[in-house]
Amino acid sequence: QVQLVESGGGSVQAGGSLTLSCAASGYISRPDCMAWFRQAPGKEREGVASVSLTTTATYFRSSVKERFTISRDNAKKTVYLQMNGLKPEDTATYYCAAKSSTIGCSRIEGADFGDWGQGTQVTVSS
């Protein structure tokens, strides 16, 4: 049974940092692309960042590109999202997603991903 477990969410003040982790289990080998999405109350889900576990290429939405870093540990099947310079508009539930293909990894579109975590809350106060 495929499972993605996120951790690391919390509450910080604007300008602070948080690191989210997502551990994947249940895959026969490993997913080829893992990503982070977020959804704020009343807003649509949006892709934040993704990483290819095959090529190491990373992708970001423009609003976080200078502040967030995504990295992976293939041996642990874990992906990390380092978030610096957090802003109140980053407040959302963050979800980890994975898929067994690198096709579309750069688009960070939710419809491309079949496996999802339960989400972890990030709250940034001003």
DOKOL-709261 format. One record per residue (C-alpha): residue number from 0; residue in three letters; x, y, z. Coordinates in nm, 4 decimals. Layout:
<recs>
<rec><resi>NUM</resi><resn>ala</resn><east>X</east><north>Y</north><up>Z</up></rec>
...
</recs>
This chain:
<recs>
<rec><resi>0</resi><resn>gln</resn><east>0.0000</east><north>0.0000</north><up>0.0000</up></rec>
<rec><resi>1</resi><resn>val</resn><east>0.1486</east><north>0.3297</north><up>-0.1149</up></rec>
<rec><resi>2</resi><resn>gln</resn><east>0.1683</east><north>0.5877</north><up>0.1568</up></rec>
<rec><resi>3</resi><resn>leu</resn><east>0.2992</east><north>0.9433</north><up>0.1749</up></rec>
<rec><resi>4</resi><resn>val</resn><east>0.3469</east><north>1.0904</north><up>0.5190</up></rec>
<rec><resi>5</resi><resn>glu</resn><east>0.4148</east><north>1.4609</north><up>0.5626</up></rec>
<rec><resi>6</resi><resn>ser</resn><east>0.5612</east><north>1.6241</north><up>0.8687</up></rec>
<rec><resi>7</resi><resn>gly</resn><east>0.7127</east><north>1.9541</north><up>0.9721</up></rec>
<rec><resi>8</resi><resn>gly</resn><east>0.4213</east><north>2.1927</north><up>0.9474</up></rec>
<rec><resi>9</resi><resn>gly</resn><east>0.3557</east><north>2.4519</north><up>1.2130</up></rec>
<rec><resi>10</resi><resn>ser</resn><east>0.3083</east><north>2.8173</north><up>1.2919</up></rec>
<rec><resi>11</resi><resn>val</resn><east>0.5707</east><north>3.0820</north><up>1.2337</up></rec>
<rec><resi>12</resi><resn>gln</resn><east>0.5911</east><north>3.4541</north><up>1.2041</up></rec>
<rec><resi>13</resi><resn>ala</resn><east>0.6476</east><north>3.6255</north><up>0.8728</up></rec>
<rec><resi>14</resi><resn>gly</resn><east>1.0070</east><north>3.5947</north><up>0.7667</up></rec>
<rec><resi>15</resi><resn>gly</resn><east>1.0508</east><north>3.2649</north><up>0.9463</up></rec>
<rec><resi>16</resi><resn>ser</resn><east>1.1409</east><north>2.9234</north><up>0.8111</up></rec>
<rec><resi>17</resi><resn>leu</resn><east>0.9985</east><north>2.5748</north><up>0.8125</up></rec>
<rec><resi>18</resi><resn>thr</resn><east>1.1063</east><north>2.2476</north><up>0.6579</up></rec>
<rec><resi>19</resi><resn>leu</resn><east>0.8461</east><north>1.9975</north><up>0.5474</up></rec>
<rec><resi>20</resi><resn>ser</resn><east>0.9264</east><north>1.6302</north><up>0.4965</up></rec>
<rec><resi>21</resi><resn>cys</resn><east>0.7439</east><north>1.3687</north><up>0.2958</up></rec>
<rec><resi>22</resi><resn>ala</resn><east>0.8322</east><north>1.0027</north><up>0.3334</up></rec>
<rec><resi>23</resi><resn>ala</resn><east>0.7106</east><north>0.7607</north><up>0.0689</up></rec>
<rec><resi>24</resi><resn>ser</resn><east>0.6525</east><north>0.3945</north><up>0.1382</up></rec>
<rec><resi>25</resi><resn>gly</resn><east>0.4892</east><north>0.0999</north><up>-0.0307</up></rec>
<rec><resi>26</resi><resn>tyr</resn><east>0.6450</east><north>0.1586</north><up>-0.3723</up></rec>
<rec><resi>27</resi><resn>ile</resn><east>0.8030</east><north>-0.1405</north><up>-0.5395</up></rec>
<rec><resi>28</resi><resn>ser</resn><east>1.0932</east><north>0.0789</north><up>-0.6480</up></rec>
<rec><resi>29</resi><resn>arg</resn><east>1.0420</east><north>0.4488</north><up>-0.5855</up></rec>
<rec><resi>30</resi><resn>pro</resn><east>0.8354</east><north>0.7260</north><up>-0.7341</up></rec>
<rec><resi>31</resi><resn>asp</resn><east>0.9977</east><north>0.9153</north><up>-1.0189</up></rec>
<rec><resi>32</resi><resn>cys</resn><east>0.8526</east><north>1.2546</north><up>-0.9387</up></rec>
<rec><resi>33</resi><resn>met</resn><east>0.7481</east><north>1.4015</north><up>-0.6068</up></rec>
<rec><resi>34</resi><resn>ala</resn><east>0.5905</east><north>1.7373</north><up>-0.5471</up></rec>
<rec><resi>35</resi><resn>trp</resn><east>0.4412</east><north>1.9730</north><up>-0.2964</up></rec>
<rec><resi>36</resi><resn>phe</resn><east>0.1038</east><north>2.1354</north><up>-0.3374</up></rec>
<rec><resi>37</resi><resn>arg</resn><east>-0.0840</east><north>2.3698</north><up>-0.1124</up></rec>
<rec><resi>38</resi><resn>gln</resn><east>-0.4387</east><north>2.4773</north><up>-0.0621</up></rec>
<rec><resi>39</resi><resn>ala</resn><east>-0.5537</east><north>2.7767</north><up>0.1353</up></rec>
<rec><resi>40</resi><resn>pro</resn><east>-0.9127</east><north>2.8077</north><up>0.2602</up></rec>
<rec><resi>41</resi><resn>gly</resn><east>-1.1403</east><north>2.9170</north><up>-0.0211</up></rec>
<rec><resi>42</resi><resn>lys</resn><east>-0.8694</east><north>2.8841</north><up>-0.2817</up></rec>
<rec><resi>43</resi><resn>glu</resn><east>-0.7785</east><north>2.6258</north><up>-0.5397</up></rec>
<rec><resi>44</resi><resn>arg</resn><east>-0.4966</east><north>2.3837</north><up>-0.4861</up></rec>
<rec><resi>45</resi><resn>glu</resn><east>-0.1732</east><north>2.5013</north><up>-0.6446</up></rec>
<rec><resi>46</resi><resn>gly</resn><east>0.1538</east><north>2.3363</north><up>-0.7215</up></rec>
<rec><resi>47</resi><resn>val</resn><east>0.4474</east><north>2.4682</north><up>-0.5224</up></rec>
<rec><resi>48</resi><resn>ala</resn><east>0.7519</east><north>2.2658</north><up>-0.6201</up></rec>
<rec><resi>49</resi><resn>ser</resn><east>0.8503</east><north>1.9333</north><up>-0.7658</up></rec>
<rec><resi>50</resi><resn>val</resn><east>1.1605</east><north>1.7229</north><up>-0.8019</up></rec>
<rec><resi>51</resi><resn>ser</resn><east>1.2515</east><north>1.4411</north><up>-1.0331</up></rec>
<rec><resi>52</resi><resn>leu</resn><east>1.4012</east><north>1.1527</north><up>-0.8402</up></rec>
<rec><resi>53</resi><resn>thr</resn><east>1.5500</east><north>1.0320</north><up>-1.1674</up></rec>
<rec><resi>54</resi><resn>thr</resn><east>1.7185</east><north>1.3448</north><up>-1.3023</up></rec>
<rec><resi>55</resi><resn>thr</resn><east>1.7333</east><north>1.5625</north><up>-0.9853</up></rec>
<rec><resi>56</resi><resn>ala</resn><east>1.5702</east><north>1.8482</north><up>-1.1780</up></rec>
<rec><resi>57</resi><resn>thr</resn><east>1.3609</east><north>2.0787</north><up>-0.9637</up></rec>
<rec><resi>58</resi><resn>tyr</resn><east>1.0711</east><north>2.3041</north><up>-1.0495</up></rec>
<rec><resi>59</resi><resn>phe</resn><east>0.8984</east><north>2.5864</north><up>-0.8609</up></rec>
<rec><resi>60</resi><resn>arg</resn><east>0.6044</east><north>2.8166</north><up>-0.8928</up></rec>
<rec><resi>61</resi><resn>ser</resn><east>0.7304</east><north>3.1692</north><up>-0.9471</up></rec>
<rec><resi>62</resi><resn>ser</resn><east>0.6056</east><north>3.3097</north><up>-0.6168</up></rec>
<rec><resi>63</resi><resn>val</resn><east>0.8262</east><north>3.0756</north><up>-0.4132</up></rec>
<rec><resi>64</resi><resn>lys</resn><east>1.1226</east><north>3.0222</north><up>-0.6404</up></rec>
<rec><resi>65</resi><resn>glu</resn><east>1.3562</east><north>3.2569</north><up>-0.4532</up></rec>
<rec><resi>66</resi><resn>arg</resn><east>1.2463</east><north>3.1397</north><up>-0.1092</up></rec>
<rec><resi>67</resi><resn>phe</resn><east>1.1791</east><north>2.7659</north><up>-0.1206</up></rec>
<rec><resi>68</resi><resn>thr</resn><east>1.4107</east><north>2.4748</north><up>-0.1884</up></rec>
<rec><resi>69</resi><resn>ile</resn><east>1.3075</east><north>2.1203</north><up>-0.2677</up></rec>
<rec><resi>70</resi><resn>ser</resn><east>1.5451</east><north>1.8316</north><up>-0.2153</up></rec>
<rec><resi>71</resi><resn>arg</resn><east>1.5276</east><north>1.4565</north><up>-0.1997</up></rec>
<rec><resi>72</resi><resn>asp</resn><east>1.6916</east><north>1.1600</north><up>-0.0394</up></rec>
<rec><resi>73</resi><resn>asn</resn><east>1.6410</east><north>0.8720</north><up>-0.2782</up></rec>
<rec><resi>74</resi><resn>ala</resn><east>1.7589</east><north>0.6112</north><up>-0.0313</up></rec>
<rec><resi>75</resi><resn>lys</resn><east>1.5003</east><north>0.7249</north><up>0.2214</up></rec>
<rec><resi>76</resi><resn>lys</resn><east>1.2380</east><north>0.7953</north><up>-0.0464</up></rec>
<rec><resi>77</resi><resn>thr</resn><east>1.1912</east><north>1.1288</north><up>0.1241</up></rec>
<rec><resi>78</resi><resn>val</resn><east>1.1432</east><north>1.4746</north><up>-0.0160</up></rec>
<rec><resi>79</resi><resn>tyr</resn><east>1.1985</east><north>1.7957</north><up>0.1745</up></rec>
<rec><resi>80</resi><resn>leu</resn><east>1.0623</east><north>2.1441</north><up>0.1218</up></rec>
<rec><resi>81</resi><resn>gln</resn><east>1.2733</east><north>2.4098</north><up>0.2869</up></rec>
<rec><resi>82</resi><resn>met</resn><east>1.0708</east><north>2.7272</north><up>0.3160</up></rec>
<rec><resi>83</resi><resn>asn</resn><east>1.2460</east><north>3.0513</north><up>0.3998</up></rec>
<rec><resi>84</resi><resn>gly</resn><east>1.1179</east><north>3.4045</north><up>0.4144</up></rec>
<rec><resi>85</resi><resn>leu</resn><east>0.7659</east><north>3.2828</north><up>0.4797</up></rec>
<rec><resi>86</resi><resn>lys</resn><east>0.4820</east><north>3.5229</north><up>0.4121</up></rec>
<rec><resi>87</resi><resn>pro</resn><east>0.1227</east><north>3.5233</north><up>0.5390</up></rec>
<rec><resi>88</resi><resn>glu</resn><east>0.0111</east><north>3.4291</north><up>0.1878</up></rec>
<rec><resi>89</resi><resn>asp</resn><east>0.2039</east><north>3.1035</north><up>0.2231</up></rec>
<rec><resi>90</resi><resn>thr</resn><east>-0.0484</east><north>2.9950</north><up>0.4848</up></rec>
<rec><resi>91</resi><resn>ala</resn><east>-0.2132</east><north>2.6765</north><up>0.3616</up></rec>
<rec><resi>92</resi><resn>thr</resn><east>-0.2357</east><north>2.3050</north><up>0.4024</up></rec>
<rec><resi>93</resi><resn>tyr</resn><east>0.0620</east><north>2.1566</north><up>0.2227</up></rec>
<rec><resi>94</resi><resn>tyr</resn><east>0.0298</east><north>1.8220</north><up>0.0511</up></rec>
<rec><resi>95</resi><resn>cys</resn><east>0.2926</east><north>1.5872</north><up>-0.0777</up></rec>
<rec><resi>96</resi><resn>ala</resn><east>0.2243</east><north>1.4015</north><up>-0.4010</up></rec>
<rec><resi>97</resi><resn>ala</resn><east>0.4085</east><north>1.1425</north><up>-0.6026</up></rec>
<rec><resi>98</resi><resn>lys</resn><east>0.3912</east><north>0.9568</north><up>-0.9289</up></rec>
<rec><resi>99</resi><resn>ser</resn><east>0.5863</east><north>0.6869</north><up>-1.1061</up></rec>
<rec><resi>100</resi><resn>ser</resn><east>0.6760</east><north>0.8927</north><up>-1.4102</up></rec>
<rec><resi>101</resi><resn>thr</resn><east>0.8808</east><north>1.2016</north><up>-1.4784</up></rec>
<rec><resi>102</resi><resn>ile</resn><east>0.6460</east><north>1.3085</north><up>-1.7563</up></rec>
<rec><resi>103</resi><resn>gly</resn><east>0.4844</east><north>1.6315</north><up>-1.6529</up></rec>
<rec><resi>104</resi><resn>cys</resn><east>0.6972</east><north>1.6658</north><up>-1.3409</up></rec>
<rec><resi>105</resi><resn>ser</resn><east>0.7804</east><north>2.0229</north><up>-1.4373</up></rec>
<rec><resi>106</resi><resn>arg</resn><east>0.4169</east><north>2.1277</north><up>-1.4686</up></rec>
<rec><resi>107</resi><resn>ile</resn><east>0.3293</east><north>2.0570</north><up>-1.1043</up></rec>
<rec><resi>108</resi><resn>glu</resn><east>-0.0315</east><north>1.9908</north><up>-1.1909</up></rec>
<rec><resi>109</resi><resn>gly</resn><east>-0.2374</east><north>1.8030</north><up>-0.9380</up></rec>
<rec><resi>110</resi><resn>ala</resn><east>-0.4197</east><north>1.5992</north><up>-1.1995</up></rec>
<rec><resi>111</resi><resn>asp</resn><east>-0.0896</east><north>1.4361</north><up>-1.2976</up></rec>
<rec><resi>112</resi><resn>phe</resn><east>-0.0324</east><north>1.2872</north><up>-0.9539</up></rec>
<rec><resi>113</resi><resn>gly</resn><east>-0.2046</east><north>0.9787</north><up>-0.8234</up></rec>
<rec><resi>114</resi><resn>asp</resn><east>-0.0600</east><north>0.9433</north><up>-0.4759</up></rec>
<rec><resi>115</resi><resn>trp</resn><east>-0.1214</east><north>1.1999</north><up>-0.2042</up></rec>
<rec><resi>116</resi><resn>gly</resn><east>-0.0390</east><north>1.2558</north><up>0.1591</up></rec>
<rec><resi>117</resi><resn>gln</resn><east>-0.2815</east><north>1.3689</north><up>0.4239</up></rec>
<rec><resi>118</resi><resn>gly</resn><east>-0.1462</east><north>1.7231</north><up>0.4405</up></rec>
<rec><resi>119</resi><resn>thr</resn><east>0.0283</east><north>1.9337</north><up>0.7000</up></rec>
<rec><resi>120</resi><resn>gln</resn><east>-0.0760</east><north>2.2810</north><up>0.8070</up></rec>
<rec><resi>121</resi><resn>val</resn><east>0.1521</east><north>2.5808</north><up>0.7667</up></rec>
<rec><resi>122</resi><resn>thr</resn><east>0.0405</east><north>2.9052</north><up>0.9258</up></rec>
<rec><resi>123</resi><resn>val</resn><east>0.2349</east><north>3.2273</north><up>0.8845</up></rec>
<rec><resi>124</resi><resn>ser</resn><east>0.1349</east><north>3.5233</north><up>1.0958</up></rec>
<rec><resi>125</resi><resn>ser</resn><east>0.2180</east><north>3.8844</north><up>1.0170</up></rec>
</recs>
